[in-house]
Amino acid sequence: MRVVRDREKRGGDGRGTGFLQWLREMEISKSRAYTLIQLADSSDNLVVDGILEESSVNSFSKRAFIETAQAEPEIQYMICLLYTSDAAD
């Protein structure tokens, strides 16, 4: 969704109407799309920052990703250690 949104923003009219049209065609609400984009951004940030291993991504719920990504780095580290050790068990 991020790719489609960004592509339409660059190549379209700059207002995102192409992305909204794509969402309608795919029968995805705008709020659902942006929630999923936020979730993807949160997981990417945790993996890129080395806080979370890519193999542990599926151990998180949607809300856990978003909440963890918004937490202080020390809290992120502790939460990710918890999820990583739970995934290993």
Secondary structure, DSSP 8 states (H G I E B T S, - for coil): -HHHHHHHHHHS-SSSHHHHHHHHHHT--HHHHHHHHHHHHHHHHHHHTTSS-GGGGGGS-HHHHHHHHHS-HHHHHHHHHHHHHHHH-
